[in-house]
Amino acid sequence: MPKKDPQRKCAVTNQIANRDALLRFVLDPDGCVTFDSGKRLPGRGIWLTPHRDVLETAVKKNAFARAAKTSAWVPEDLVSKVDQQVRKTKLDRLGLARRSGALIVGTEKTRDKLRQGKLVLLVLASDGSPQTTAPLIHLAGQTGTEVLVSESAKTLAQALGRATAVCLGVLDARMAATILADHALHSGVGLSTDPMVAEAAS
């Protein structure tokens, strides 16, 4: 039988979910609340649903102290630090996927793999031209390939060490699931905007 994902309870909502779908926090030796992005730090884990209102409620009411059953100090910038780290993890994962050969970059390469039915996930830049992205979205629909609209082309390019990156294709199912989970976590936290988009708009 397949191994079930371990489940944890959110310290604010009391809802139970798979640990991979939650944010984990621990207290450092001084009692300071620390975000454990990799879910590996020692200590009793304090789990939260990855939504901005849940994070803000946890900070305001210090749900960390209640969950840890001890005093806890919450940094003023905890929420913004969580947002920044979750976003960094999401982008770093794309770079890892490319280096491992699980992700391809480029419109033509992506289109070819879509037509061959070898693409598990199509990732598109949020500011990609409809002339480029629309045909790929249509093709993805025909092949049953999931589509994820991510960050700006410039941000994706920086994460991948490329000059530009509008169309990405994920070839490995496990990596695709992880990338989608990363995106869901950051979308739930929902604090930061893509700095490249903000810069262009200013």
C-alpha positions in Angstrom: 0.0 0.0 0.0 1.2 3.5 -0.8 2.5 5.4 2.2 0.2 8.1 3.4 1.4 11.7 3.9 1.6 12.5 7.6 -1.0 15.0 8.8 -0.9 17.9 11.2 -3.3 20.3 12.8 -3.3 24.1 12.2 -2.7 25.9 15.4 -5.2 28.6 14.5 -8.0 26.9 12.5 -7.6 23.4 14.0 -8.1 22.0 10.5 -6.1 18.9 9.7 -4.1 18.7 6.5 -1.0 16.9 5.0 2.2 18.4 6.5 3.4 19.3 3.0 0.4 21.6 2.6 1.1 23.5 5.9 3.8 25.9 7.2 6.0 24.7 10.0 7.4 26.9 12.8 9.6 26.1 15.8 11.0 28.0 18.8 14.7 28.6 18.9 16.6 28.2 22.2 15.6 31.7 23.2 11.9 31.1 22.5 11.8 33.1 19.3 9.4 31.9 16.7 11.3 30.7 13.6 9.9 29.7 10.2 11.1 26.2 9.2 10.8 26.3 5.4 12.4 22.9 5.0 10.3 21.3 7.8 13.5 19.8 9.2 14.5 22.0 12.2 14.6 20.3 15.6 11.9 21.0 18.1 8.2 20.7 18.4 6.6 21.8 15.2 3.9 24.4 15.2 1.8 24.1 12.0 -0.3 26.8 10.2 -2.5 26.9 7.2 -0.7 28.9 4.5 -3.0 31.9 4.3 -2.3 35.5 5.1 -5.2 35.9 7.6 -4.2 32.8 9.4 -0.6 34.0 9.8 -1.7 37.4 10.9 -4.0 35.9 13.5 -1.3 33.6 14.8 1.0 36.6 15.2 -1.7 38.8 16.8 -2.9 36.2 19.3 0.5 34.5 19.6 -0.9 31.1 18.8 2.7 29.8 18.8 2.9 30.1 22.6 -0.4 28.2 23.0 0.6 25.5 20.6 4.1 25.1 22.2 2.7 25.3 25.7 5.4 27.8 26.7 6.3 31.5 26.3 7.1 32.5 22.7 8.5 35.7 21.2 7.1 36.6 17.7 9.3 38.8 15.5 7.4 41.8 14.1 8.5 40.9 10.6 7.6 37.2 10.8 4.9 37.3 8.2 7.0 39.1 5.6 9.9 36.8 6.3 7.6 33.8 5.7 6.4 35.3 2.4 9.9 36.0 1.2 11.2 32.5 2.1 8.3 30.7 0.6 8.7 32.6 -2.6 12.5 32.0 -2.7 11.9 28.2 -2.2 9.4 28.3 -5.1 11.9 29.9 -7.5 14.9 27.9 -6.3 12.9 24.7 -7.0 12.5 25.7 -10.7 16.3 26.1 -10.9 16.8 22.7 -9.3 14.3 21.2 -11.8 16.2 22.6 -14.7 19.6 21.5 -13.5 18.3 17.9 -12.9 16.9 17.8 -16.4 13.3 17.7 -15.2 12.5 21.1 -16.7 12.9 22.6 -20.2 12.9 26.2 -21.2 11.8 27.8 -24.5 8.7 28.0 -26.6 9.8 25.6 -29.3 11.1 22.9 -26.9 7.9 23.2 -24.8 5.7 23.0 -27.9 7.5 19.9 -29.1 7.2 18.1 -25.8 3.5 19.0 -25.6 2.8 17.5 -29.0 4.7 14.4 -28.0 2.6 14.1 -24.8 5.7 14.1 -22.7 5.0 17.3 -20.7 3.5 16.9 -17.2 3.2 20.6 -16.4 3.3 23.8 -18.5 4.6 26.8 -16.7 4.1 30.3 -18.2 5.3 33.7 -17.3 2.6 36.0 -15.9 3.5 38.7 -18.5 4.0 36.4 -21.5 2.6 37.6 -24.8 -0.8 36.0 -25.6 0.6 35.4 -29.1 3.1 33.1 -27.5 1.2 31.6 -24.6 -2.3 31.1 -26.1 -1.3 28.4 -28.6 0.5 26.5 -25.9 -2.4 26.8 -23.5 -4.7 25.5 -26.3 -2.3 22.6 -27.0 -2.1 21.8 -23.3 -5.8 21.5 -23.2 -5.8 19.1 -26.0 -3.2 16.9 -24.3 -4.6 17.2 -20.8 -1.5 19.0 -19.5 -1.9 21.1 -16.4 -1.0 24.8 -16.9 0.5 27.1 -14.2 0.9 30.8 -14.6 3.8 31.8 -12.5 6.0 34.9 -12.1 7.3 37.5 -14.6 9.5 36.3 -17.5 12.4 38.3 -16.0 12.0 36.7 -12.6 11.8 33.2 -14.0 14.8 33.9 -16.2 16.9 35.0 -13.1 15.8 31.9 -11.2 16.9 29.7 -14.2 20.1 31.6 -15.1 18.6 32.5 -18.5 18.3 35.7 -20.5 14.5 35.2 -20.7 12.0 32.5 -19.7 8.4 32.8 -20.9 7.6 29.1 -21.4 8.7 26.2 -19.2 7.9 22.6 -19.4 8.2 20.0 -16.5 8.8 16.4 -17.6 8.8 14.7 -14.3 5.5 14.0 -12.5 7.0 14.2 -9.0 8.8 17.4 -9.7 5.6 18.9 -11.2 3.7 18.0 -8.0 6.3 19.7 -5.9 6.3 22.8 -8.1 2.6 23.0 -7.8 2.7 22.6 -4.1 5.3 25.4 -3.8 3.1 27.7 -5.9 0.0 26.9 -3.8 1.9 27.7 -0.6 3.0 31.1 -1.9 -0.3 31.9 -3.4 -1.9 31.1 0.0 0.4 33.3 1.9 -0.3 36.0 -0.8 1.8 38.9 0.5 4.5 39.8 -2.0 4.2 40.8 -5.6 6.7 40.0 -8.3 9.3 42.9 -7.9 9.9 42.8 -11.6 6.3 43.5 -12.3 6.2 46.2 -9.7 9.3 47.8 -11.2 7.8 47.8 -14.7 4.6 49.4 -13.4 6.4 52.2 -11.6 
